[in-house]
Each structure stands twice: as structure tokens, then as C-alpha cells.
Amino acid sequence: MKFCRLIILIACLAMVPCLAGSVFAEEDAAVTFLGVALDPETQKADQRLREFIRGQHSIHFETRDQEYGAAIHTLVDWDDNENGPIIARVTPYVYVVAEMLGAKLDILATYLSNTTGKVTYNSYLVTRKENFSGADIDGFVKMLRDSDTPGQFIYHNKFSTSSYFLPSLYFGRHDIFSVPGNASNDSKFITIHASRPDDASGSSSLVRKVKTGEADFAAVWDGTKAKFDQDPDLHFLKLPQTLPNDLLVISRNSPDELKDALRQSINTLSPADINIGDFKTWEDFNKTPDARRALASLRWLAKVPPNPVPVKIRKPHAEGEDIDPRYLVAARQAVRLSGTEFTLFDEDFHKHFDVLWTLHQTHDDSLIITSEFIDSDLPPQEFHISFKRNDLESLVSRIGSEITNRMHRIRYVWPFDDTSARVLRDVEFNIPEGTRMKGMKIKWSDQSSNAYTSDKPFDIAVAESGFHSFRLEGDGFPKGPENHYSFDPMSNNAYRIFLVRPKPEGRVLRMTTLAMIGLFSLAALFSLKAAFFSKREKA
């Protein structure tokens, strides 16, 4: 009887994969389809793709259309267990940002463009020929620099890959910033005015405004350029970075059977099945090396490396207190070798230092480093470092360990998100929710030499501590309409955050452990003593 039950159980288990494979063969199997940045042609192309998939597999789609920022938050917060699988047709920067913030997505496909005949595209600055007609984009930058009045740049969304993100990177590399007022002749950067018109509905509307003189220049992609390429009044300048076309992605925890069914549909698509607007057909992403390379490049561009943080190292100023100069050399070497954003302050290069170290030599073989973050209103950190006398290698190693494991850090608010004040996490330590820290608005005049002016620090708190970012709250962050934030990636204003490490619990834990060991030792001693006297009495 037991053997028969075992056979039945094995047979049932063997049927599980078949049952799972049939889940998406039922008419009521619902999958959410999210469309991003829709114009009428793109909306029709998405509809044509859904109809083709449903014609091959009985999948019922629940359609959602969202703007860039809303789509990012939907993908990041999506819960497959609660909402079921999600498929999304996303622009490349929306995908990269969602991935940076923790969205778990697999890429199924990218589309082949009717405009370029490729799975990649480019971004272009567009201006009027009467303003600039040269072929060299460097010449355009020189024209902006030489102009007496700032150029007017317009965009339609901060998460647009071609119209905002890519030009913002290009501008940053060439010291072009959006700053109120007129250009300053003694400024090291180029002043422009960047704005989003209230009626901007897409890149085509930007070109029309440039043509009519409502703005001086904008940035658009190949598809928009193709519509206006023959206009005698307009001039297009290609930006250097190649981008992948829109991507079709799916939540990573979706059933493998669904992913296989979708890939099967994609691999059987022909141009006649879609062929609307710029969408000629969809291609398996794994079979498009050009798109994969372009996406990999975009990921690297989207990363936010920490700004260098100059550290000034000095000996004590107190009268009669001195220090072995070799220890100063060791401290400088430790900063150099730390592999962090901390760098040695060079008075002939840097305008400001951000951290001040004062070294104190004690009577024994130890060193005290007092570390202050300038103008942060944070209490100084003290590092007590023991080492063997004359063993400078050991001292360098010990100081390097303090830098890596105990020093506070400086990061900046990620300026693309208007719904949250957020620092993208790239530090190994977590900061618990509710931790009080300091923020500071600074205005860069020359980022490379750490030249800036700063406002008073303000209080902030960690509202959410995540694996990918820290979400912050504080009254010092800029607010726009409807209580949204108004960070500006093209501005020379930035919001510096002093990441405060949580207080180490190691010392308390060690003391507690030692106390417990002492109690157990006393208990053992009393037990042995009792046993000894018991034996003596019996004897």
C-alpha cells in the first residue's frame, strides 16, 4: 500500500512542470504590460506587439501607460507575488535607473528602427543655422562660451535618454551649467539656462520651439531628426554616445514558461507584424551585440562616482607638542593607498579641503588622529592607533583601516529624482532609518579643483535605508510645485550629504562578552571549590 502511494506521489510531482507550463495557456492568465513615454505611433506599436503575442499564446494583458518617473517607481516597487508578472517597453535610461534603484528585470528584446535600420540610435543637439552652422560640436561649445548672453536649452523630461540625460553628461564634461542670470566673464564654466516648457509634449515640440526662436537649442534622437532633417532653418550636431533602442523587459521572478513563450514569439516576428512608426520589428536582445554594448556603455555613464574629497593633514598647533615627521608621511601614504574618494589636499591645485586631520603623538606607541569634516557641524572623529615603534608599514596599514572602516563619508543627492531626496548607495556600511545627519547646499565654481561656496548645514534624517539607496528627509532640500523636489542635474548647485557611520557596537559587545566569561569563570571556580570541600568532608 505504501509503495502504491509513493508511485502516485511521484506521478503527481512529475506533472507539476506540465501544469506550470499550462498556466499561461489559459485565457485568464493576466500579465501587466507597462508602456513608457507614449506617443500615438508608439502606443499603436505596443498594441500590435501585444496582439501578436496573444495570437500565439493565450495571455491576457492588463495595460498601464506611465510617464518616465512613474514607470521607474512602478518597476522598482513591483511585487510579482502580489501583482503577477509585468512586461514593460521602456526607454534605455528608464531601464538603467530602475536597475540602479533595485528593480529586478530581465531584458527580452530591443526593436529594429525604421529610421536608422539599427538597434541603436544617437542624440543630437538642434539649433538654428543663423546661430551656428559649423559641423564641429566643439565649435558650438566655443560659441556658447563666447556668447554675451546664456543660451536657452529646453527639454521635455529629466528621464529622457536623448533629450536630457545624454546632453547633461556632455554639458558636465565641458563645464556647461544652467545658472540663473547672465554669463560671467571670469567664470570657469559656461552659463546656459535650461528649462522645461509647460507645453513640451515630446522631442518634436522641442524642435518647433527652437525653429520659432522660443529656445536656442535642444537635444533629440534620430527619429525626431529624420522628421526635420530637410528643414533649411535647422542644424543638427551629433553627440558622441551611441544608445540602445527601447527595451522590452520582464520581471525577473516571472515564470520561465512565460519568458520562453515571449522569446518564442519575438523570434517568429517579421517586419510585417509590427512596422508602425519607428518600430520595424523586435529582436531577441541576446542576438543584438550592438545594443548590448550600447546598454553596457550607458550603465557606466549613469553611474555616479564619488567626488574626490581632499584631506589636509597637519601636526598639532599646541605649544610644546610635536610629532615625529615620519608619522605625517605615513598618514599621507595611508590616504593615497586607501583606494577611496579621499585624496591629499594640494594647496597649489585645490581651492578647499573637505577634511582636516590633526595628528597627536602620545607617550606610548600610539597616535591619535582627530578628523573634522569642515563646516559640517558634526563632532570630530578620533582614531586611536597603536603600532610598533619604527614600523611605518604597520602604521600606514592601521590608518588605512580606520579610513575604510570608521570614517564618515561625503556623498551628493542624486538630482534626477523629483519625488525623493536620495543618495545612491555605494558604501559598504548601512545607515539605519532614523539616523540624524547633516546636509549642505554648495555651489560649484570649479568642480575639478574643489572650488565652491557653501550654505549653512541643515538637519536631515534617513527616512528609508535600502540596499541600493538612502532616502532622506530635511527642510533644506529645494521644493517645487505640489511639494515635489526641484533638483537640477544641469545646475552647478549640489546637495552634499555627510554620511554618518552608525556607532560601533563592538566595544559594548566585547565588554558584555568579557563580563559573561568572568561570571562563568567564577561559577566554575565556586563549583570546583564546593566539590573539593565535599571530597575532604567525605574523606
N, C-alpha and C positions, 0 to 999 in steps of 0.2 A: 504493500500500500504506500509506504514512504517513497519507494522507488518511482511509483506512478506519479506521485505529487511532484517529485523532483523533475521528472520529464516535462510535466505540464508547466512548471515554473520556468524551465529553460526555454520552452517554446514561446511563452509569453514575453520573456526578455528578448528573444530573437526578433519578435515582431515590433519592438519599440522603435528601431530606426525607420521601419516602414511607416509606422503611424506618424512619426515626426515628419517624415518626408511628405506625408499627405496633408499636413496641417495647412500648407499654403496651396493645396489643390482644391480647398473648399471655398465656396463663394463668399462666405462671411469672414474670411481671413483678412483682417484690416491692417494696413500699413500706412503710416503717416508720410505724406510727401510734402516736403518743405521747399518752396521756391523763394529765391532771394533776388532782390533788385530787378523787379519785373517791368519790362516794357511790353506793349501788346504783342510784338513778334516773339519775344522770349516766352511769354505766357502761352502762346499757341504752340511753340516748340515743346514746352514742358508737357502740355496736354497731349500732343502727338506721341511723345515718348511713353506716357502713362498708358495710352490706348494700345500701343504696340505691345507693351509688356503684358497688359491684361488679356490681350488676344492670344498670348502664348501660355500664360499661367493665370489661373483664376484668382487674382489678387485684387482685393477691393482697396482703393486708395482713398484716404481722408486728406484732402488738400488744405495746406496752410501757406499763405503768402505773407512774407515779412520783409521789412527793410533790414539793412545790413546789421545794425547794432542789435536789434531784437532777435534776429536769426542767430547771432553769436551766442547770446544768453540762452536761447532755446536749446541749442546744441550742447552747450556746457552743462545745463541743468537737466538734460533729458534722462529719464529713468525708464529703461526698457521693461523692467518688471512691472511697473505701474502703467506705462503708456503703450507698450508694444514697440516694435521696431520703427525706426524712422529712416527715410531716404531723403536726401537733400541735394538740390542742384545749387551749388554755391560758387561765388566768385573766389579767386585764389586767396586773397588776403583774408576774407571771412573765414576760410578753412584754416589758414595758418594761425590766426588769432584764437579761434575756437580750440585748436590743438594746444596752443601755448597756455590757455586757461584751464586745460584738463579734459576737454571733450575727447571721448574715445570713439574714433571714427576710422573706418576703412574706406579707401578710395576704390571705386569700381571702374570709373571711366572718365574720359575727357572728350570734348567734342572736336570735330574737324570743322574748321572755319570755311564758310563760303567766300569770305573776303580775302583771306591770305592763303587758303589751301593748306594750312598748317594746324598743328595742335598747340601752337604758341602764338603770342602776339606781342606788340610793343606799345609803349606810351609815347605821346608826342606833345610838346608844347605848341600851342597855336597862338599866333599873334597876327596883327595886320601888317601887310607888306610895307605900308607907309611908316611903320615904326621900326621894323627890322626886316631885311630881305636877304641877309647873308646865309650861307649854307652851314656855317660853323656855329655850333651851340655855345662854344666858348666865347665867340663874338657877341652872342646875345647876353651872356653874363657880364661882359665888359660894358655893353650898352646900359644894362641896369645899374652898374656901378657908377658910370659917368653921368647918369641922369640926375637932374636937379630935383626932380620930384619922384617919390616912390612909385614903382609900377603896381598896378592894381591886378592882383591874381584872384580868380574866383574858382570855386569848386562846388560840388553838389552833395558830397558825403565824406566824412573823415575815414570811413572804412572802404572807400572806393580804391581799388588797387592802382588803376592807371591815372585817375583824376586827382588823387590826393597822396596816397602812401608813397608811390614811386617819386613824384616830384618833391615831396617833403624830404626824402632821403637825399635827392640830388641837391636841393637847396641847402640842406645842412652841411653837405660836403664842401660846398662853395661859399659857406658863411653868408647865406642869404636868409634873413629873418624878417618875420612880419612884426613890425614895431609901429606903434602909433606915432603920428607926427611926421615931420619931414626928415629926409636923409641928413645925416651929419657927416661933414667932410672929414672929420678926424676919427670917425668910427672905423674899426677894423672889419666890420661886416657890411653887407649890402642891405639896405632897407627896402622892403616891399610892404604892401598892405594886402593881406589875404582875408577873404570873406566868403560867406555862403549866402547867395541871394535867396530871399524868401521864396521866389518862384522858380528856383532851379529844380528841374524835374529829371535831369539826366545830362549826359555829356553833350548831346546835340543842342540843348538850351544854352550851355556854356559857350559854344561856338557862335551861336547867334548873337549873344551879348558882346562877345569880342568883336564881331563884324560890325555891329552898330556903335561901337565905341563906349559901351557901358562898362567895359573892363579892358585892360591892356593885354592880358594873356591868361590862358587856362591850360589844362592838360587833358587829353582824350586818348582813346585807343584806336586801333586800326579800323574797326567798323565805323566809328564816327568820322574818322579822317576820310574814309572812302566816300562818304556822302558829300563832303565839302572839298574834296581834293582839287576840283577844277575851278573853284571859286577864285577869280583873279585878285580879290582883295586880301586873301588869307595866305598865311605862310606857316608851314609845319616843320618842327625841328624834333628829330628823333632822340629820345632819351636812351641811354646805353643798355639798360637792363631788359632782358627777354623774360616774358611771363608765361605761365601755363594758361590755357583757356579754362573756362568754367569746369568745375569738377562735379561728378556725381558720386556722392558718398553715402555710406550706410553706417548705422550704429554698430560698434564692434561686437556687441553681445547678441546681435541678431542671429537667428538660427543659420547654420551653414547651408541648409537646404534652400533657404531664401536667397542667400548670396549666390549659390551655384545657379539658381534659376535666373537671377538677374544677369549674371555674367553670360549665361547661355543666350539670353535674349539680346544682349549687347553684341555678341559675336555673330548673330544672324541678321543684324540690322544692315540695310542697304540705304544709300542716299535717298532713294525714293520714299523711304519710310518716315523721314523727318523733313529735311530740306525746307526749312522755314527761317526767314531772316538770315542771320549769320550761321545758324545751326544746320550744317550739311548732314552729319551723322554723328553717332557716338562710337568711340573706340575704347577697347579694353586698356585701362591705364598701364597695365604691365607691359603692353606691347607698344608703348609710345615713349621711347627713351628721351626724346627731345622735351616732352612735357615733364618727365620725371626730373631731368636735370634742371629745368627752369624752376620747378617747385622747390627742389633742394636749395637752389640759389636764393629763392625768395625766403625760405626758412632762415637762412643765415642773415639775410638783410633785416629780417624782422626781429632778430634777437637784440636785446638791449644790454650791451656790455656795460659794466660799471665804469663810471668816470674815474680817472686817476685821482687819488686822494693824497696830496703832498703832506709829508710828515717832517716837521722841524725837530731836530734832536739837539739838546743843549745840556751843558753842565749846570750844577746849582749856582745860584747867584748869591747865596748867603755868605757873609764874610767868614773866612776861615774854613769853609767847606770846599773841598776839592775832590777830584775824581781822577783815577788812572785814565789817561787819554786812550789807552788801548780798549777800554770798555765802551767809549764813544764809537770807536772804529767798529767794534763788534756789533753794537746796536745798529749802526748804519748798514753793515753787511746783512744783518738779520732782516731788515726791511727789504733790501734788494733781493734776497733769496726767498722771501716769503711766498712768492707766487700769487699774491693778492693784488687788489687795486691800490694798496698803499705804495707810495713812491717817495723817494727822498726829495725834500724841498731844495730847489736850486734858486738862490736869490737872483741870479742873472737870467733866469728863464721864467720862473713862476712869479705871478703877482701876489698871490696869497698862499699861505699854508693853512690846511684844514685841521691838522692835529699837531699839538705841541707835546713833546716828550721832555721831561726833566729827569735826569739820572742822578741818583744819590747812592754813594758808596757807604756801606755800613762797616762796623768794626770787624765783623766776621766775613767769611767768604760769601757774601751775598750782595745783591744790587736791588734797589727799589726804583722802578720806573713809574713816574706819575704821568698819566696820559690824559690830556684835555682836548675835547672837541671844541674848537674855537666858536664862541658866540652861541653855543647851543643851549645854555642854561642847564646842562647836565652836570652832575657832580663828577669830579675827576675819577678815573680808574687808577688803582695802584696794583702793580705787579711786583711781587716779592720773588726774586730769582736767586736760588742758591746754585753755586757751581764750584768746581775745583779751581783753586788759585792757579793762575797762569795757563789754564786750559780754555783758551779763547774759542776753540771749536765747540766745546760744550756750552759756553755762554751764548754763542750765536744760535745754537740749536734750541736752547731753553727760551730765548727771546722769541724766536720764530714760532715756537709752540704757543706762547702767550698771544701772539698776533693772530694765529689761526683759530685758537680755541676760546679766547676770552675777550678780545677787543670788540667793542661796538663797531657798527659799520654805517656807512652813508650810502643811501640809495635815493632814487628820484621817483616821483609819482609818474606812472605810465600815462601820457597825456591823451591817448586816443579814446579813452572811455569817459563818456559824459554822465554815466549813471553811477559810477563809483570812483572814489579816490583809492587807487590801487597801486601797490608796488609788486611788480613781477618778482617772484621769489627765485633767487639764485644763491642763497646762503644755506649752509647745511644745518643750521640750528632753527628750531621752531620758536615762534613767539606766541605765547598763549593769548587767547582772547581776553580783552580787558586790560592788557598791558598798557601803561601810560608811557608815551614817548613824546618827542618834540619834532615839530615840522618847521620849515623856514622857507619863505619865498626868496629866491635870488634872481638877479637879472644879470645874465651873462654879457660881458663886453668882449671877451676873448676866451672861448672855452679851452683852447689848447694850452694857454698859459695860466689857466685857473684864475682869470680876472673877472670879478663880479662885484656887485653891490648887494647887500643882504638887508632884509627887513628883520624885525624882532621875531624871535622864535615864538611859536604858539603850541598849545597843548593838543595832542591827538591821542586817540585810543585805538587799539586793534579791535575792530568790530567782528572780523572773521579771519581766522588763521587757517589757511588752506595749504595743500601740498604744492600748489602752483603759484599762489599769490597771497599777499596780505591785504585785506580790505580795511581801510582806515576811516575814522570819523574825526572831524575837527572843524572849528569855526573859521579857521584861517584859509580854507580852500575856497577858490573862486566859485561863485554860484551865478547861474544864468537864469533864464525864464523857466517857470514851472519847477523851480528848486533843483534843476539839473546843474551839474558842474560845467564849467566853461574853460577847461584846459585847452591849450593851443599848442599842438606839436610844432607849428611853424614859428612860434614866438621865441624870443630869447629869454622869456620868463620860465622858470622851472621851480618845482617844489621839492626841496631837499628834505629827506626823512632820515632821522638818526635812529637806526635800528638798535634798540637796547636789548642786549642779551639777557635772558632770564637768569636770575640769581642762581648760582650753582648750589645744588643740594648735597654735593659730595661731602662737604665738611660735616654738615649735620648728620648725614648718613654714617660717616666714619665714626663720629663721636658716639652715636647710638649703638653702632656695632661693637665698639670697644667696651661700652658700658655693659652690653649684654654678655660679651665674652667674660668681663670681670665678674658679673653675677654668677654665670655658670661655673667659673673657676672657684669662686667662694663656696658655692653649693657642693661642688665636687670635693673641696677641701674639708668641709664640715662632714660630708658623708664618710670620707676616709678616716677622719678623726674619730667619728662615732663608732665605726667598725673596729678601729684599733682598740678603743677603750672597752668595747664589748668583748673582744677576744681576751683582754687582760683579766676582766672580771670572771670569765669562764675558767681561765687558767688558775 
